Amino acid sequence: MTSVKLLMLLVSLSLSGTILFGIWTLFRRILSKKVSHRVYYYLLLIVLLRLILPISSEQSVIGKSFSTFESSNIYTTFFGPKDRKNPAVIVGDNVVIGDNVVMGSKGKNIAPYILYIWLVICFGFLIQKITKYQSFSKYIKADWHPVDDPLILDTLSTICEEKKIHTTVELYTSALISSPLLLGIKKSYIVLPRVSLTEVQLYHILSHELTHYKNKDLIYKWFMQLILCVHWFNPAVYFIARALNQECEYACDESTTNHYTKEQQFDYGTTLIEMARMPNKYNEKVASVTLYENTNEIKKRLDVLINTHNDRHLKRLTSVFSAMILIFSAIILGAYTVPQKTLPIDKPTDAPSTSESSDEVDATKKPLGRPFS
């Protein structure tokens, strides 16, 4: 695949994903509380896959649009003619061949330079995010201590049994953080702030973080970070990242309080408010999940808790309908595809007759010119 084709594919994926996110946003506003936030959260995964997977049919909307663009003057100006059988002759100034003058084209292909710039910035952002995450982890681990309180460990074990989590999740405390958080992908850690917590608060906090762990939200967030690095030039992906972070917390609250009574939901909301009052000590939380990230979101999260159990049957039907429409839209939008060129099949030539071939051989054996006498 040439640099032009690769660049066209990248831009088409970005455009297709942006339109699909617009459809998701439209669903989000029209359906509002008729679909659970957990469904909204995972519907965003369809948007992310559309941004990264170069799978499409040639009849897709974006594919046809980009095929039309290849025939435009803008394409020729920046990338040169679409089909170049002999670029050494037709690209550049006029070329004189014998008595004929072949008109050259001034269009130059700038796609390789754009591609190099994109690649450098992409890897730069990726290295920056990994470095920030490592710095944040080292910052936390510099002052953390393992929890050895039997009552707290028993609470952790009880919640793991309730959520059917059979892997070990280690528990630590640190004075350098103000909000509980979950770290690590291969080996996960829950880190608690070094403050006095009631038994109810501890239960709610551990339930929240273990729900993040069970839902594999850290992997989801790192996937989002990869999308941000690949599509750094698209402003829409930053809105997608913000929406994903919000829906991640809403979905976690729904899952955590799914079996709670109204009184337990009230206690859970009180825990969120109490933890939000603590001053934030570190703002760089790359691809980690915390109990809260923004105090302004607390009110919205409390509203989510109130409407969690409203008409579950209707929510289920609406969720299936929304998923089908979004998947269908992703297929229809598609992306740029490289047209498949069929090679002409050479017809077999008739084999010369035996007599003709023998005559040709005899002719080659005859001496050339006139023999000396």
N, C-alpha and C positions, 0 to 999 in steps of 0.2 A: 504494500500500500504506500503510495507516494505521500509526501508531506501535505499536499493540497487536500487529498482525500481524508487523511487523518484529521486535519484541521476542520474540514467540513463535518466530519463525524462528531468531533468534540462539541462544536457549536450547536449542531442539531440535537444532540443529547441534552445539552444545557437548555435549549429552547423548549424541547418537548417536556422536560421535567418541570420547567417553570410554568408552562400552561397547565400541566397536571396538578401542580400545587395550587394554582388558581381555582381549579375545579374542586380540589379538597377544601379550600377556604370557603368556597360558595356553599358546599355541603355543610361545613361547620357552622355557618351563619344561619342557613335556612332551617336545618334540622335541629340545631342547638342541643337541647336537653333530651331529644328523642333518640339519640345514640349515645352509648356510654363512652366515656373518655378513653377507656382501654381500647375500644374499636378505633377511635380517632387516632390514637397513638400508633397502632399497627397499620392503619391505612396509610400513614406517612411512609411506611416502609416501601409501599408500592411506588411512591414518588421517588424515593432514594434509588430504588432499583432501576427506574426509568432513566435516572440521571447517569447511571454507570454501565448498564448492560447494552451493548450495541446489537440488539436483536430487533429486527424489523422486517416488514415486507416491502417490496418495491412500490406497492400501491398505497402506502401510508401517506397521511396528510403532509407531514414534515418531509418525507422522502420525495414526494412530487414537487413540493415547493423548492427544495434545494436543487432538484434536477432542472427546474425552470431557471433558477438563479445561475446555473452553469452556462446558460446560453445568453446571459445578459452582458451588457458592455462593462458593468462594474466588475464582474468576474474576470473579463479579459484584461481590464486595466491593472488589476492587482496580481492576477495569477497567470496572465498570458492566455493564449487560445486553449480551448478545452482539449482538443485532439491535436497532438504534434507528431506527425510522422517523421519529420526531419527538422528538429529544432535548430540545428546548426545553420540551416539556410533561411528558414522563415522567421526566426527570432533575431531581432537586431536591426541594423541599418539595411538599406537596399543592397542587393547583391547582384553583380553583373556576371552573367554566365554566357559567354560568347556574344551574340548579338541581342540577347534577351536580358531584361532587367526584372528580377524577382523582387516584388515589394515586400519589405520587411515589416515586422511588427514591433512597436515600441513597448508592448506590455511585458513587464518583468515579473517573475514569480517571487513574491516576498513571503510565501508560506513557510519556507524553512526557517527564516529569521523569526517569524511570529511563533513558530513551534518551539524554537530554542528558548525564547523568552518565557513562554508558558511553562516549559519543563523546568527551567531554573527556579522560577518563582514557586512552582508546585513543590519541588523538593525542599526549597527553602522553608516554606510554611510547615511541611511535614516534620522536618528536623527541629524547627522551633517548637512545635507542639509536643514532640517527644521529649525535648530538653526541658520544657516547662513542667511536664508531668513528672519527670525524674527529679527535678528540683523540688517540686511540691512534696513528693514522696519522701525525699531525704529530709526535708524540713519537718515533716510530721514524725518520722522515725527517730529524729534526733532527740526527742524528749518523750517518746511514748513508753508506757510500762504495761506489761500484760496484766489483765484482771485475774486476781486469784481469790476473789470473794465467792464462797460457795453458793450464796443466795443468788448472786448475779449470774453465775455460770449455770445454775439450775434453771433460772428463767430463760436463758439462752437455749438450753437443751430442750426445754418444754416447747418453746416456739418452733424450734427446728422439727420436732416431732409433729406438731400441728400442721406445719407447712410441708411435711414429708421431704425434708432436706436431710440427706444422708452423708453429705461431705462435711468436713470440718471447716468451720469459720472461726478464726481466732478473734479474740476480743482484747482491745487495748484502750488505754486512756492517755490523753495528752492535754497539757495546759496551753498548747499553742493554737488550739481551735476552739470555736464557740458553738459550732453545730456538729452533731454526729454525722459521720460520713462512712461510705463504703469504698475501699481501695482494692486494687489488684484484680487481674483477670485469671491468671493461672492459679494463684493462691490468693483468696480474698480475706480481707481484714475489716472488721468494724471498729472504728475509732470513736470513742466517746470523749466529750469535753470533761476536764477534771473539775466537775462541779457536783454539788449534792443533788441527787435525783430521788424522787419518791419511787415506790415500787410500781405505781401505776404509770408514771412517766417513763420509767425504764422499760416496762412491757411494751408501751406504744412505740418507743424509739426503736427497740430491737425488732419489733414486728415490721415496722416501716423499712428498715434497712435490709432485713432478710427477704422482704417482698421484692426489693430491687435485685437482690442476689438471685432469687429464684427466677425472675423474669429476664435475666441476662441483660439488664439495662446498661451495664458497662460496655459490653460488646456492641450494643446498639449505638451507644454514644461515640465509641471509637469509629464505627462505620460512618457516622455523621461527620466526624473530624476528617476522615479520608475524603468524603465528598467535598467538604470545604476546601481542602487542598487542591483537588482536581479542578473544581469550578470556582476558583478564587476570583475570577473576573466577572462572575455573575452576582449582582447584588441580591437576587432573590434567594440564594442559598443561605444567606445570613438570616433572613426571615424564617426560612425553613428550620434552621438550627434553633432559633428562639422558640418557634412553635413546638418543636420536638421536646425541648427542655420543659416547657410548660405542661404538655400533654403527658410527659413521663411522670411528673409529680402527681398530676390529677389521676392518672391510671393507677399509680401506686397507692394513693389514698383510697381509691375505690376498692382495690383488691384487699388492702389491709383491713378496711372496716366493713367488708362484705357481710360478715357474720355478726357484726356488732349490734347491740341494742342502741336505742336513741340515747340513753344515758352514757353508754360507752363511747358513742360518737362525740358526744359533748366533751367528755374527758379527753378524747383524742385531739379535738380542736383546741382545748385549753392547753394541751402540751405543745402544740404548734405555736400558740401565742406566747407562752412562757419562754420557749427556746428562741423565738424571734426577737425577744427583748434583749438578749445578750449581744454585746458589741462584737462585730465581725473582726477577726484578727488577721485573716489572710484571704485575699480576694481571688487568687489564681487557682481555680479548681478545674483543671483541664481533664475532661473525661472521668470525673468522679461524681458520685451521687451523694447528695446531702439531704438532711431532713428539710431544709429550706434554703433557697438561694436568694430570694428577694422578699423583703417584708411586705412589699406592695401586693404580692401574690397570695398572701395569707387569707385575705377576705374572699378571694375567688375560690381558694381551696376549701374554705368553710362552706361556701355555697354548694360546691360539688358534693360535700358530705351530706347535706340536707336532701339533695335530689338523687342520691345514689339508688334508692330502692323504688323509684317511681316507675310503674308499668313496665316491668322487665320483659314481658312478652312482646310488646310493641317495639321496645328497643332492639330485641333480637331480630325481628323481621326487618326493621329499618336498617340494621347493621348489615344484614346479608344483601339487601338491595343496594346499599351504598358501596359495598365491596365489589359487587358485580359491575356497577356503573363505572367505578374507578378503573378496574382492570380492563374493561372494554375500551375506555377512553385511552388508556396507555397503549393498547394494541393499535387503535385507530390512528393515534398521533404518530407513533413509530419514530424513526430516525433516518438519517441519510444512509443510503446503501450504495455500494459501488456496483454499477451495472455490470452484469455478466455478459461478456462479449463472446459470441460464438465464433469459433475459428472455422474458415472455409475448408471443406474436405476436398482434397485434390483428387481429381478423377484419374484412375490408372490409365496410362498410355498403352496403346496397342504394341505388343512385342513385334519387332521386325521379323519378317519371314526368314527361313533358313537360307534360301538362295541369295536374298539381299545381303544378309550378314556375311555370307561366304565371299560374295563379290567385294564387299567393303574390306574384308581381311586380305583378299588377294591384291586389291588396289594398294593397300598399305605396304605390301611386300614388293611391289614393282619399284625398280630403281628410279630415282628422280633425275631429270635432266638427260643429256645425251652422253652415252659412253664414249670414252676416249678410244680412238682407233689406233 
